Amino acid sequence: METYDVQLSSFAEYNVLNIYCYMAESFSVETAKHISNKIYEAIKSLSYLPHRYRILEIAKYTKNVYHIYSFEKYDIYYSINELYHTVTILAVLNQRQAPNYSLFLQEFPTVYGKYI
């Protein structure tokens, strides 16, 4: 079975850090560590069969295909580069943070396009 190299964009790293900080402040450091570890394990799992999760939308201008992996109460947005066998994690958001996926994806390529 082919595996993919999984990379996190700076924005995705920032998202996970924000989740960690929120959980540590609201609950406990142990809870924050536990949730962060679960998120990173979910991200690592994308190295095998990343196509198994749904396609969210095809960006009109960049022709990129965005996938979404809904994991517990978080959405992991990513794209797959078949040429280099890489999966780029674009964002990790609480499902309440990005309820309008189409608006999020319209803005994403212009702001964070260098990671796509």
Number of C-alpha atoms within 10 A of each C-alpha: 5 7 14 21 15 19 18 17 17 13 15 20 16 14 17 20 15 14 19 22 17 14 19 15 10 11 11 14 15 12 14 20 15 13 16 18 14 14 20 11 11 16 23 15 14 23 17 15 12 21 13 11 12 12 15 16 15 13 15 9 9 11 9 15 16 19 23 24 21 17 15 11 9 18 20 20 21 27 20 22 14 9 6 9 14 18 24 22 26 27 22 29 20 18 16 10 11 15 11 10 13 13 10 11 17 13 11 16 17 11 9 14 11 8 16 19
